[in-house]
Amino acid sequence: MKRLTKEEAERMTVRVGSSTVVRSTVMNMQVGEILQIEPNDWQQSKGPGQMLGRLKKTHGLVFKVKTVLSGGWLVERVS
């Protein structure tokens, strides 16, 4: 076990329920932050666009998604 300060705890990404690590990370992003998702981090058959669309609809979080030629995606939180 380890004791943490409030600042250390706030910087950690916490999973809610059975959400994936990628979804939890994306939900904790601040406006202007960019996340690179590697193909081995994403287990679904389609890209993360569908998940990000659901987050926009349910939580009002807006993201921009770009596909990287070498594989993976760049996700930027817009608002």
N, C-alpha and C positions, 0 to 999 in steps of 0.2 A: 504494500500500500504506500501511497505517497500523498502528502498534503499539498494542496494547490492554493494559489492566490486567486482572487476573483478574475483578474486579468488573464491568467493562464487558462482558467476554466472557460472563459468566454472565447478564447482563440481556438478551442478544440471543436471539431465537428462531431455532432452527436446524432445518432440514428434515431428516428422516430418510428416506432413500430417495426414493421418488416421492410422498411424502405432500403433501397440499395445504397452503397457507399457513394456512388456517383450522384444519385438524387439528393442525398443528405448534403453533400458538398455543394451542389448547385443551389440548394435552398438557402445555404448560409453565405452565399456570395454577396458582396457589396456592389453597388452600382459602379461600373467602370472596370471591375475585375474581369480577367480573362482566364479561362480554364482550358487546358488541353486534355482531351479525353483520348487515351490510347485504345486501339481496337481490343486489346486483351482486357481492358477495364470494362468494356461494354459487352454484355452477354446476350443481348436481344438480337433478333434477326434484322431489324431495321435500325436506323440511326436514332440518336437522341431527340430528334425534332418532335416526335409525337409526345414524348414525356414533357418536353419544354412547353409545348402547346397546352397540355393539361395544367401545368403550373401557372400559365398565364390565365387560363379560364378559372381555375379554382382559387389562386392566391394573388392574381394581379401582377405577377413577376414577368417582366418582358426580357427576352434573350434574343441574341443574334447568333446563328449557327453557321459556321463555314466548314466545309470538308477539306481536309488536308490531303494533298496528292499522295503523300507517302503512307497514308492511312491514319484514321482517327478524325477528330473534330476539334474545332476551336469554338468555345462557347463564351460569349461576352454578355454580361448583365447590362441591359440598357436602362431599365427602370424597375 
